[in-house]
Amino acid sequence: MKKCLISATTLGLASFFSVVGYLHFFDHSQAEKQLATMQFDQKQQKIANVLLKNGCQYCHSPSAELPFYAKFPVASTIMQKDIEKGNRFFQLDPVLEGIKHPEKLSEVDLAKLERVLINNEMPIASFIHLHWGSRPDAEEKALLQDWIHTQRERFLPKETKGADASRFIQPIPESLPTDPQKVALGHDLFFDGRFSADGSIECHTCHQLDKGGTDRLQTSTGIEGKKGGINAPTVYNAAFNILQFWDGRADSLATQAEGPPLNPVEMGSENWEDIIAKFEADDEFKQRFLSIYPNITKETLTDAIAEFEKTLITPNSAFDRYLKGDENAMTEAQKRGYESFQNAKCDTCHTGIAMGGQSFEYMGLYDDYFKARGTPITADDQGRYSQTKDPRDMHRFKVPTLRNIALTAPYMHDGTITDLKEAVRVMAHYQSGKTLSDQELNDITSFLEALTGEYKGELLK
């Protein structure tokens, strides 16, 4: 009997080591195959090899070739869940493409990758149990981090003190390049009701500059008292967004400004011809406008608004001053909050200058947000999917900026959270899988209050 047990144990161990050996060979052969197809140069190949050799593609690429046992019923179910979850968090394919074409790299992907390196979280423990040697060593981690910092350099605000490629978040620059005449014209258009059918709604109606760039309503009120279906994002620091609107349907500030005038729930105008006719009929306005632009069109009107919105940035928050070296700019509670903010990996999505606006993330990574909300799912809950029709984009929303967040309640795309501390708790639960202590909640909330910046040299209130 004892001999049988020893034989069974020996056989089991032999089988286990055989699988481990097979996987070691499989991992390396798959990495070499993928590297060959992507035609990297020697330096690029070193970076890509760290990611592929350590098996990142299995859980973070929908097209990865999987080991033989992925077809077994039980293993298949487990692996598919891990792959689905992994791809919701992070996809490797855009990073591999970005290694070859750096201009395509995402600031958020760089932050996510660096955070797991700092936290030693790549790959997960269950993966390493079979894929021995798949955790990057110190040399590989240093190589990746150096590459990340080099790539982050191009995102840094120019001539801004405190900008540092080794940090995830950067201070807001004092200004952006603009045309003063267009800015002045755009300012007046921002407060002009002629974009709406009855003259009652301005850009400023939903983006009030004395209310943090929002209207502080769950959903905005448009023409004839009609209610929108989604919370109005702040207009402050929108110039730093990669795309505009929660679903990213506008690729620029000017394109964003084209939408509300013809929206029947917002400004309710029938067409741009009617809008342009109103401005054409105003001789004084027309003379001023034509001294700056060749004609009055949808494109020139929205270009002027966009130029004004480039000035709606809010530098010199307490946090900005802290990033620039003023250790006394933030309180001890705010400094602890910043540390907790990083520990919860909030700075991977809320990254860059605006601390947001750089990616579209799935709402409910660790729990079902919409089920817990308890109200029917609407078209506005589709998020990025409404534009791409890619199933992966369902419930993905543009990450909002955290700049001036203490002034822009209510929160979330649906405007259902009215308290900043509660918003922190909700996001920690659904997006970071963490239950924060009262101390952590208070400290992070205090830190977020340090993100209120200045407009025209005055602190926003």
C-alpha positions as CSV (number, residue, x, y, z in Angstrom):
1,M,0.0,0.0,0.0
2,K,2.8,2.4,1.0
3,K,4.6,1.6,-2.3
4,C,1.4,2.4,-4.2
5,L,1.0,5.7,-2.5
6,I,4.6,6.6,-3.2
7,S,4.2,5.5,-6.9
8,A,1.0,7.6,-7.2
9,T,2.6,10.6,-5.6
10,T,5.6,10.2,-7.9
11,L,3.4,9.9,-10.9
12,G,1.4,12.9,-9.8
13,L,4.5,15.0,-9.4
14,A,5.9,13.8,-12.7
15,S,2.7,14.8,-14.4
16,F,2.7,18.2,-12.7
17,F,6.3,18.9,-13.7
18,S,5.6,17.7,-17.2
19,V,2.8,20.3,-17.5
20,V,5.0,23.0,-16.0
21,G,7.7,22.1,-18.5
22,Y,5.3,22.1,-21.4
23,L,4.0,25.5,-20.3
24,H,7.5,26.9,-20.1
25,F,8.2,25.8,-23.6
26,F,4.7,27.0,-24.8
27,D,5.1,30.4,-23.2
28,H,8.5,31.1,-24.9
29,S,7.5,29.7,-28.3
30,Q,4.3,31.8,-28.3
31,A,6.3,34.9,-27.3
32,E,8.9,34.2,-30.1
33,K,6.1,33.7,-32.6
34,Q,4.3,36.9,-31.8
35,L,7.5,38.9,-31.7
36,A,8.4,37.6,-35.2
37,T,5.0,38.8,-36.6
38,M,5.2,42.3,-35.2
39,Q,8.6,43.1,-36.7
40,F,10.1,45.1,-33.8
41,D,13.5,46.6,-33.9
42,Q,16.0,45.3,-31.4
43,K,15.2,47.8,-28.6
44,Q,11.5,47.5,-29.1
45,Q,11.8,43.7,-29.0
46,K,13.4,43.8,-25.6
47,I,10.4,45.7,-24.2
48,A,7.8,43.5,-25.9
49,N,9.7,40.3,-24.8
50,V,9.3,41.1,-21.1
51,L,5.5,41.3,-21.5
52,L,5.1,38.3,-23.8
53,K,7.6,36.0,-22.2
54,N,5.9,36.5,-18.8
55,G,2.5,35.5,-20.3
56,C,0.6,38.9,-20.1
57,Q,-1.1,38.1,-23.4
58,Y,-3.1,35.1,-22.0
59,C,-5.4,37.2,-19.8
60,H,-5.0,40.6,-21.5
61,S,-5.3,39.9,-25.2
62,P,-8.5,38.5,-26.8
63,S,-6.5,36.9,-29.6
64,A,-3.9,35.0,-27.7
65,E,-3.3,31.3,-28.4
66,L,-3.9,29.3,-25.3
67,P,-2.4,26.0,-23.9
68,F,-4.0,22.7,-24.8
69,Y,-5.8,22.3,-21.5
70,A,-7.8,25.5,-22.2
71,K,-10.2,23.2,-24.1
72,F,-10.9,21.0,-21.1
73,P,-14.4,21.8,-19.7
74,V,-13.5,22.9,-16.2
75,A,-10.3,24.6,-17.1
76,S,-12.0,26.4,-20.0
77,T,-14.7,27.9,-17.8
78,I,-12.1,29.2,-15.2
79,M,-9.8,30.5,-17.9
80,Q,-12.5,32.3,-19.9
81,K,-13.6,34.1,-16.7
82,D,-10.0,35.2,-16.0
83,I,-9.5,36.3,-19.6
84,E,-12.8,38.3,-19.6
85,K,-11.9,40.0,-16.4
86,G,-8.3,40.6,-17.5
87,N,-9.4,42.2,-20.7
88,R,-11.9,44.5,-18.9
89,F,-9.0,45.8,-16.7
90,F,-6.3,46.1,-19.3
91,Q,-5.6,45.1,-22.9
92,L,-2.1,44.3,-24.0
93,D,-2.5,44.7,-27.8
94,P,-2.6,48.5,-27.8
95,V,0.6,48.5,-25.7
96,L,2.4,46.2,-28.1
97,E,1.2,48.4,-31.0
98,G,2.4,51.4,-29.0
99,I,5.9,49.9,-28.5
100,K,6.2,50.1,-32.3
101,H,4.3,53.4,-32.7
102,P,4.8,55.4,-29.5
103,E,2.3,58.1,-30.7
104,K,-0.5,55.5,-30.2
105,L,0.3,54.8,-26.5
106,S,-2.2,55.7,-23.9
107,E,-1.2,57.6,-20.8
108,V,-3.5,55.3,-18.8
109,D,-2.0,52.1,-20.1
110,L,1.4,53.3,-19.1
111,A,0.1,54.1,-15.6
112,K,-1.7,50.7,-15.2
113,L,1.4,48.8,-16.4
114,E,3.7,50.7,-14.0
115,R,1.4,50.3,-11.0
116,V,1.3,46.5,-11.3
117,L,5.1,46.6,-11.6
118,I,5.4,48.8,-8.5
119,N,3.0,46.6,-6.5
120,N,4.6,43.4,-7.9
121,E,1.1,42.2,-9.1
122,M,2.0,40.8,-12.5
123,P,1.1,38.0,-13.1
124,I,-1.5,36.8,-10.5
125,A,-0.6,34.0,-8.1
126,S,-2.9,31.4,-9.7
127,F,-1.1,31.9,-13.1
128,I,2.4,31.5,-11.5
129,H,1.4,28.2,-10.0
130,L,1.7,26.6,-13.4
131,H,3.7,29.2,-15.4
132,W,6.8,29.1,-13.3
133,G,9.3,31.9,-14.0
134,S,6.6,34.1,-15.5
135,R,7.1,37.0,-13.0
136,P,9.4,39.7,-14.4
137,D,12.7,39.9,-12.5
138,A,14.4,43.1,-11.2
139,E,16.2,43.7,-14.5
140,E,13.1,43.3,-16.6
141,K,11.0,45.5,-14.2
142,A,13.7,48.3,-14.4
143,L,13.8,48.0,-18.2
144,L,10.0,48.4,-18.4
145,Q,9.8,51.3,-16.0
146,D,12.6,53.2,-17.8
147,W,10.7,52.7,-21.0
148,I,7.4,53.8,-19.4
149,H,9.0,57.0,-18.1
150,T,10.6,57.7,-21.5
151,Q,7.2,57.4,-23.2
152,R,5.5,59.5,-20.6
153,E,7.8,62.4,-21.4
154,R,5.7,63.3,-24.4
155,F,2.6,63.8,-22.2
156,L,4.3,66.2,-19.9
157,P,3.0,69.8,-19.9
158,K,5.7,72.0,-21.5
159,E,7.6,74.5,-19.4
160,T,5.7,73.6,-16.3
161,K,7.5,73.3,-13.0
162,G,6.9,70.0,-11.2
163,A,6.3,68.0,-14.3
164,D,8.0,64.6,-13.8
165,A,7.9,61.5,-16.0
166,S,8.3,59.3,-13.0
167,R,4.9,60.4,-11.6
168,F,1.5,59.5,-12.8
169,I,-0.1,62.9,-12.3
170,Q,1.2,66.2,-13.6
171,P,0.5,69.9,-12.5
172,I,-1.8,71.9,-14.7
173,P,0.2,74.4,-16.9
174,E,-0.5,78.1,-16.3
175,S,-2.0,78.5,-19.8
176,L,-2.5,76.9,-23.2
177,P,-1.7,78.6,-26.6
178,T,-4.7,80.5,-27.8
179,D,-5.8,83.4,-30.1
180,P,-7.0,86.3,-27.9
181,Q,-9.5,87.6,-30.4
182,K,-11.0,84.2,-30.9
183,V,-11.1,83.7,-27.2
184,A,-13.0,86.9,-26.6
185,L,-15.5,86.0,-29.3
186,G,-15.9,82.5,-28.0
187,H,-16.5,83.9,-24.5
188,D,-19.5,85.9,-25.8
189,L,-20.8,82.9,-27.7
190,F,-20.5,80.7,-24.7
191,F,-23.1,83.1,-23.0
192,D,-25.2,83.5,-26.1
193,G,-28.8,82.0,-26.2
194,R,-29.1,82.2,-30.0
195,F,-27.9,78.6,-30.3
196,S,-31.2,77.5,-28.8
197,A,-34.5,77.6,-30.5
198,D,-36.1,80.1,-28.2
199,G,-33.0,81.8,-26.9
200,S,-33.4,80.4,-23.4
201,I,-30.4,78.0,-23.2
202,E,-26.7,79.0,-23.4
203,C,-23.6,76.8,-23.2
204,H,-23.2,78.4,-19.7
205,T,-26.7,77.1,-18.7
206,C,-25.3,73.6,-18.2
207,H,-21.6,74.6,-17.6
208,Q,-21.8,77.4,-15.1
209,L,-18.3,78.8,-14.4
210,D,-19.3,79.8,-10.8
211,K,-20.4,76.2,-10.1
212,G,-17.3,74.3,-11.0
213,G,-18.2,74.3,-14.7
214,T,-21.4,72.3,-14.2
215,D,-25.0,73.0,-13.2
216,R,-24.9,70.8,-10.1
217,L,-28.0,69.0,-11.2
218,Q,-28.4,65.2,-11.6
219,T,-29.3,65.8,-15.2
220,S,-29.4,69.1,-16.9
221,T,-32.6,71.1,-17.8
222,G,-32.8,72.1,-21.4
223,I,-35.3,73.9,-23.6
224,E,-38.9,74.0,-22.4
225,G,-37.8,72.4,-19.1
226,K,-36.9,69.1,-20.7
227,K,-34.5,66.9,-18.7
228,G,-31.5,65.2,-20.1
229,G,-30.5,61.6,-19.3
230,I,-26.9,62.0,-18.1
231,N,-24.9,64.2,-15.8
232,A,-23.3,67.2,-17.4
233,P,-19.5,67.0,-17.1
234,T,-17.5,70.0,-16.1
235,V,-16.2,72.3,-18.8
236,Y,-13.1,73.2,-16.8
237,N,-10.0,71.4,-18.0
238,A,-12.0,69.7,-20.8
239,A,-9.2,70.8,-23.1
240,F,-7.1,68.0,-21.7
241,N,-9.7,65.2,-22.6
242,I,-8.8,62.8,-25.4
243,L,-12.5,62.8,-26.4
244,Q,-15.5,64.7,-25.2
245,F,-18.8,63.5,-23.7
246,W,-19.2,60.5,-21.4
247,D,-19.3,58.2,-24.5
248,G,-16.6,60.0,-26.4
249,R,-18.7,60.9,-29.4
250,A,-16.8,64.2,-30.0
251,D,-13.2,64.2,-31.0
252,S,-12.6,67.9,-30.1
253,L,-13.9,70.8,-28.1
254,A,-15.3,72.3,-31.3
255,T,-17.1,69.0,-32.3
256,Q,-18.5,68.8,-28.8
257,A,-20.0,72.3,-29.2
258,E,-21.8,71.2,-32.4
259,G,-23.9,68.7,-30.5
260,P,-26.2,70.5,-28.0
261,P,-27.7,73.2,-30.4
262,L,-29.5,70.5,-32.4
263,N,-30.3,68.2,-29.5
264,P,-34.1,68.4,-29.0
265,V,-33.7,68.0,-25.2
266,E,-30.9,70.5,-24.8
267,M,-31.1,73.6,-27.1
268,G,-33.7,72.3,-29.6
269,S,-32.7,74.2,-32.7
270,E,-33.9,72.7,-36.0
271,N,-30.7,73.1,-38.0
272,W,-27.5,75.1,-38.2
273,E,-28.9,77.3,-41.1
274,D,-31.5,78.8,-38.6
275,I,-28.8,79.4,-36.0
276,I,-26.4,81.0,-38.5
277,A,-29.2,83.2,-39.8
278,K,-29.7,84.7,-36.4
279,F,-26.1,85.8,-36.2
280,E,-26.1,87.0,-39.8
281,A,-29.0,89.3,-39.0
282,D,-26.9,91.0,-36.2
283,D,-24.9,93.5,-38.2
284,E,-22.7,94.5,-35.2
285,F,-21.9,90.9,-34.4
286,K,-21.4,90.0,-38.1
287,Q,-18.9,92.8,-38.5
288,R,-16.9,91.7,-35.5
289,F,-17.0,88.0,-36.4
290,L,-15.9,88.6,-40.0
291,S,-12.9,90.6,-38.8
292,I,-11.7,87.4,-37.3
293,Y,-13.1,84.6,-39.4
294,P,-13.8,84.6,-43.2
295,N,-17.5,83.6,-42.7
296,I,-20.1,82.6,-40.2
297,T,-20.5,78.8,-40.3
298,K,-21.1,76.0,-37.9
299,E,-17.3,75.3,-38.0
300,T,-16.2,78.9,-37.3
301,L,-18.8,79.4,-34.5
302,T,-17.8,76.3,-32.7
303,D,-14.1,76.9,-33.3
304,A,-14.4,80.2,-31.4
305,I,-16.2,78.5,-28.5
306,A,-13.5,75.9,-28.4
307,E,-10.8,78.5,-28.3
308,F,-12.4,80.1,-25.3
309,E,-12.8,76.7,-23.6
310,K,-9.0,76.2,-23.9
311,T,-8.7,79.1,-21.4
312,L,-10.9,77.2,-18.9
313,I,-8.1,75.5,-17.1
314,T,-7.5,75.7,-13.4
315,P,-3.9,75.6,-12.3
316,N,-2.4,76.4,-8.9
317,S,-4.4,74.1,-6.7
318,A,-2.9,73.1,-3.4
319,F,-2.0,69.8,-5.0
320,D,-0.3,71.5,-8.0
321,R,1.8,73.6,-5.6
322,Y,2.7,70.4,-3.7
323,L,3.8,68.7,-7.0
324,K,6.0,71.8,-7.6
325,G,7.8,71.3,-4.4
326,D,5.8,73.2,-1.7
327,E,5.6,70.6,1.0
328,N,3.3,72.9,3.1
329,A,0.7,73.3,0.3
330,M,-1.2,70.3,1.5
331,T,-2.3,69.3,5.0
332,E,-1.1,66.1,6.6
333,A,-4.5,64.5,6.1
334,Q,-4.3,65.5,2.4
335,K,-0.9,63.9,2.1
336,R,-2.2,60.7,3.7
337,G,-5.1,60.9,1.3
338,Y,-2.8,61.1,-1.7
339,E,-0.9,58.1,-0.5
340,S,-4.2,56.1,0.0
341,F,-5.3,57.3,-3.4
342,Q,-2.2,55.7,-4.9
343,N,-2.5,52.6,-2.9
344,A,-6.0,52.1,-4.2
345,K,-4.6,52.5,-7.7
346,C,-7.0,55.4,-8.3
347,D,-4.1,57.2,-10.1
348,T,-4.0,54.6,-12.9
349,C,-7.3,55.9,-14.5
350,H,-7.3,59.3,-12.9
351,T,-3.9,60.1,-14.3
352,G,-2.2,62.8,-16.3
353,I,-2.8,66.6,-16.1
354,A,-6.5,66.5,-15.6
355,M,-6.5,63.3,-13.5
356,G,-8.9,61.8,-15.9
357,G,-10.3,62.2,-19.4
358,Q,-7.7,59.8,-20.9
359,S,-9.6,56.5,-21.2
360,F,-12.9,54.7,-21.1
361,E,-13.3,52.3,-18.2
362,Y,-15.9,49.6,-17.3
363,M,-18.2,50.7,-14.5
364,G,-18.3,47.9,-12.0
365,L,-15.0,46.0,-12.3
366,Y,-15.4,44.3,-8.9
367,D,-19.2,44.3,-8.4
368,D,-22.4,45.0,-10.5
369,Y,-23.0,48.7,-10.2
370,F,-26.2,48.7,-12.2
371,K,-27.8,45.9,-10.3
372,A,-27.0,47.6,-7.0
373,R,-28.4,50.9,-8.3
374,G,-31.7,49.2,-8.6
375,T,-33.1,51.3,-11.5
376,P,-33.7,50.2,-15.1
377,I,-30.7,50.5,-17.5
378,T,-31.1,53.3,-20.0
379,A,-29.5,54.1,-23.3
380,D,-27.2,56.5,-21.5
381,D,-25.9,53.6,-19.4
382,Q,-24.4,52.0,-22.5
383,G,-21.4,54.4,-22.4
384,R,-18.8,54.0,-25.1
385,Y,-20.8,51.1,-26.7
386,S,-23.3,53.6,-28.1
387,Q,-20.6,54.9,-30.4
388,T,-18.5,51.8,-31.2
389,K,-21.0,48.9,-31.0
390,D,-18.2,46.9,-29.6
391,P,-19.6,44.6,-26.9
392,R,-16.4,45.2,-24.8
393,D,-17.4,48.9,-24.6
394,M,-20.8,48.3,-22.9
395,H,-20.9,50.3,-19.7
396,R,-17.5,51.9,-20.4
397,F,-17.5,55.6,-19.7
398,K,-14.9,58.3,-20.1
399,V,-13.1,58.7,-16.8
400,P,-14.1,62.1,-15.5
401,T,-11.5,64.6,-14.4
402,L,-11.0,64.9,-10.6
403,R,-9.8,68.5,-10.9
404,N,-12.2,70.7,-8.8
405,I,-14.2,67.5,-8.0
406,A,-15.3,69.0,-4.6
407,L,-17.3,71.6,-6.5
408,T,-19.0,69.4,-9.1
409,A,-21.5,67.2,-7.2
410,P,-23.6,65.2,-8.0
411,Y,-21.3,62.4,-9.2
412,M,-21.1,59.4,-11.6
413,H,-22.5,59.5,-15.2
414,D,-26.0,59.1,-13.8
415,G,-25.6,61.8,-11.1
416,T,-26.9,59.5,-8.4
417,I,-24.2,60.2,-5.7
418,T,-24.5,63.6,-4.1
419,D,-21.8,63.4,-1.5
420,L,-18.0,63.4,-2.3
421,K,-17.1,61.0,0.5
422,E,-19.8,58.6,-0.6
423,A,-18.5,58.9,-4.2
424,V,-15.0,57.8,-2.9
425,R,-16.5,54.8,-1.1
426,V,-18.5,53.7,-4.1
427,M,-15.6,54.0,-6.5
428,A,-13.2,52.2,-4.1
429,H,-15.8,49.3,-3.9
430,Y,-16.7,49.0,-7.6
431,Q,-13.5,50.0,-9.3
432,S,-10.7,49.0,-6.9
433,G,-12.3,46.2,-4.9
434,K,-11.5,47.9,-1.6
435,T,-13.4,48.6,1.5
436,L,-11.8,51.8,2.9
437,S,-11.6,52.6,6.6
438,D,-13.2,55.8,7.9
439,Q,-9.7,57.3,8.2
440,E,-8.9,56.4,4.5
441,L,-12.3,57.8,3.4
442,N,-11.7,61.1,5.2
443,D,-8.1,61.4,4.1
444,I,-8.9,60.7,0.4
445,T,-11.8,63.1,0.5
446,S,-9.6,65.7,2.0
447,F,-7.0,65.1,-0.7
448,L,-9.7,65.6,-3.4
449,E,-10.5,69.0,-1.9
450,A,-6.9,69.9,-2.5
451,L,-7.6,69.6,-6.3
452,T,-9.6,72.8,-6.5
453,G,-7.7,75.2,-8.7
454,E,-7.7,78.8,-9.8
455,Y,-9.5,80.5,-12.7
456,K,-8.3,84.0,-13.7
457,G,-6.1,84.0,-10.6
458,E,-8.9,83.3,-8.2
459,L,-9.6,80.0,-6.3
460,L,-12.8,78.4,-7.5
461,K,-15.6,78.3,-4.9
